[in-house]
Amino acid sequence: MKKKSLKRCLKKRMILLLGFLMMTGVAVAQQLQVQGKVTDATGEGLIGASVLVKGTTSGVITDIDGNYVLLNVNPDAILIFSYVGYQTQELNVSGRNKIDVVLHDDQQVLEEVVVVGYGSLSKKEVSSSIVQVDKKNFNLGAMNNPMEMVSGKVAGLNVNTQAAANPNSSSSLQVRGATSVSASNSPLIVIDGVAGGDIRNIAAQDIESITVLKDAGSAAIYGTRGANGVILVTTKRGSGEAGKTVVTYDSYIAFNVAKPSPDILSADEFRRSRRGTDYGADTDWYGLITRDVAYDTNQYISIDGSTKNGFYGASFNYKSANGLDIVSGREEFGGRFSMEQRVLENRLQFNGSLSARRVNETWGNDGFFDRALTMNPTMPVYNADGSYYQPTSPTGATNPVAELALRDNNGQRMYLLGTAEAKLNILQTEKHLLNTTLSYSLHYNDMKQQYYASSAGSESYWNGYKGRAEMKYQKWYTNRLEWLGNYALNLGDHNIKAVVGYTYENSIWEQIGGSNNDFSFDNTKYWDLGSGSYLKDGLASLYSGRSESTLIGFFGRLNYNWKDMLFASASLRYEGSSKFGTNQKWGYFPAASLAWEMMEMGFMKNTRKVLTSLKPRVSFGITGRSDFDAYKSLSTYNTNGSYLFDGHWVTGYAPSSNANPDLAWEKSVAINLGVDFVLWNRLRGSVEYFDRSSKDLLYTYTAPQPPFVYSTILVNVGTTKNTGIEVSLDGDILTKTAVKWTSGINYSYGKTKLTKLSNDIYKASYLDLYLKPGTGSSEYFFRVQEGGEIGQFYGYEYAGVDENGNMLILNDKDEQIPISQADAKYKRYIGNGAPKHFLSWSNNLTWKNFDLSVFFRGTFGFDVFNMRKYGMGLQGCGTDNVLRSAYLEDKNIRTGGGVISSYFLEDGSFIKLENVTLGYNFTPKNRKLLDNMRIYLSAKNLFTLTGYSGNDPSIIDVNGIQPGVDSNSAYPTATQLSLGVTLRFK
């Protein structure tokens, strides 16, 4: 019985096994060989097009004629056909053995939406100089200012970061050079339509794109604030399918690893050189006030979703960091909420957003880096009893370790940016679109500062009191009301878009503060401000202040598109401000631009295999610059001592400025010529030339007396001329291999000249800028005169060294004389600190799930005044310690330190590896919870190639009209390593 059962069981198993083998054979037999040809719209075979079986890694690349062959293809498979610059297609095999495919040009690049002032356009419609950088192209890694994400990404925009390892520092911005001698040269920041917003209020992860309006043709619609360019920041909106919520978690931790410190004499070398008193210690002052490693951590989570009638989004952000100095730190708590809701069949739309950020800052003192470098290294840090050692010579000497440890210097900031908007869609037809929008926004910042200097510190020692406390509170807020009307007309070959609007802005600044000295106890710090003895002695201070300004603008713009071939734009803004004089309250700011897409012309037909787009364009516009304080046009008075009058002490007042009813904005008149092009569907680029004249520049001149009461007056007189060239190239280098490589180059050249400085009433032959540090100093590093370039150093021409080690200079007859015989009349122009050339090179490579970006940046054609060498680079310098080079390569020079001469000028040109980021992207098969994940490792500021001997030249400030001075108190530089992860859930 058992034997029969066993036989039956074996028989069944054999039948099942044979059946399985037969089915397998049938399945194998059903696999297909699929072949075909991939061509473009003209029938030309596409070489290197990708043919991939969807959901697998199986695929091939077409040959020189566009042919392909795929083996073992499932009859139900889906094939993906793709090629750079063409639209991707997906086709079902459906049992076929031959599949030919025609790929069409991908117009996505030209159809990409670009944000412009008060609206948006498709990229092909842009006729002025506008560059938009989207999130996918941002620089990664930790940062202090989100603008660092586009450093080097826009030709003509210079993002200068001087202290990246200090969490409380920021970056200076400059578009197409500096042109104003008194007002700000920074561009206007517009966040989601709110002008003047602080970008540090926004989490970097919330930013979708950053757009730079570089020319007057695009910036004139911002009137008196557009002369320095405009930067439009667009934050993300709700995402995902209607009814679904997307959760994104983004986190990174970064470490700033300090680079080597300046090479100064050690304590033993100091003793051997006999530079000063030997106190017996061996102290590395610089090392004691710096950390080897600082950290930066960022936690971010967002919740976004869409409904059939709108979207919503919320994000929360926490940041914490410390600096490379032993004191600095920063902690941020931020949140943002945005929403859109459409009702009445999408005719009425409500939008709102609110961003809030609380920041706690602890500040060090960069001046102590200079003190630590020059201080006697044989001095001790502590006394024998453990208290801090106090140097008693020279007068005012400090112990930098004690000063940082014993001072409490901190502050709290609050940022708010809120908007509320109602939009009514009046017409929504195939030909007509008409809507109107009313919005309100509030931009609010405040800052409370506290400071306490201990009774055990140097400040108290030298000033004869026990402790000093100070508290200060400031707030800035702008209320803005804006109305917009938009109309679009589509007549087939003719497309018109129009926008008109009105803006009202009221800006207020307020402050209150007080200070007191000489306290009984240190532990109360600034929380018992009234207990210091200076209050009862009448020596404490109490102050407050307020300023208010109002801006009103009426504006309009018209865009015209004919057959996607001819694009024109014209705008006009009529704007007034309370800052301006009685006779100059209002002004007009017109602009116009024109572009021609030549590839739409019949005579270009034969070039379309090479040229996809060729669009020359020209723009003209007038913009303004009004970034100066309120009340400058009015006669004002300040307190001027107290006087005994009729037995009572009365506070006296005296004029502090003259009234100027003609005070107006600075005016910039600019022309921009450019051409955009796309070659072979893989090389995209633009070339531009700009010519910008800034007129009616503000400067303080000597006022004729009479009729004026005060000795000086602020007037509009000068003119500067700024010209330059910009080139941008972005290409697909490798497209036919497993490794894909795209590369981009941005280059800009420019210079600025002062062409006018005087008129019939107000005269000046030159401007002296940047007063040399030091008590009683009357020398300036820069001099600019009519016809001269901005940024020119003015000093003595170095002519060698005599046999006694004395530095020689040239006199006015080009004769060599000792520097001790220097006379101011021997000074001449010795260099220029404004760079002529900026270059950046970005590279992005992908292979399977890996991606790698490598970014280089360089600046060329400028001089740097080496302040460290100037102050402590020679044996005869008036500091305790000096650079080791003073006793090596510069050992033959004994005099000349502290004198502005070309000896201290060096070529500051450099190229650096700015950023390298390696990422891995993972998409799980089961995406019910985790949609995708990205992990990346980023390194910033890896190395700098330069011949300059001072600090890393990339941290030297080259923006503004006083460029190229290398500070001896420069913040330590670091290489930053960041490890980050982004998780997306749905």
Protein Blocks (a to p, Z undefined) as FASTA:
>chain_A
ZZmmmmmmmmmmmmmmmmmmmmmmmmmmmpccdddddddfkopacehiacddehiabdcd
ddfkopacdehiafkbccddddehiacddddfklpabdcddddddfklmmpccddehiad
dfklpcbdcddddfklpcedddfblklmmgokaghiacddfblmlmkbccdddeeiafbf
kbccbdcddeehighiafklpcfklpmbdcddfbfklmmmnommlmnopadddddddedj
ehiacddddddddddddddddddddfklmmmnopaccehiacdfklmmpcfbdcdddddd
ddddddfkbccdddddddddddfbfkbccddddddddddddeehhlaccddddddddddd
ddddfklmmmmmmpcfkbcfbdfkopacddfbdehiacfklmmmmpccdddddddddddd
ddddfbacfkbccddddddddddddddddddddfkbmklmmnopacjadddddddddddd
dddddddddehjaccddddddddddddddddddddehifbfklmmmlmmlpmklmnopac
cdddddddddddddddddddehhlaccdddddddddfkbcfklmbccdddddddddfklp
mklmmmmmmmmbdcddddddddddfbbcehklpccdddebjadeehiacdddddfbdcdf
kbccdddddddddddddehhlaccdddddddddehiacdddddddfbfbfbdcddfbdcd
dddddddddddfblkbmbdcdddddddddddddfbfbdfklgcfbdcehiaedehiabdf
bdcdehiaehiacddddebjcfkopacdddfkopacdfklgcfklgccfbdfbdfbdcdd
dddddehjbccdddddddehiacddfklmmmmcfkbccfbdcfklmmmmmmpmghghiac
fklpccfbdcddfbacdddddddfblmlmmbdcdddddehkbccdfbfbdcfklpcfehj
behiacfkbccdddddddddddddZZ
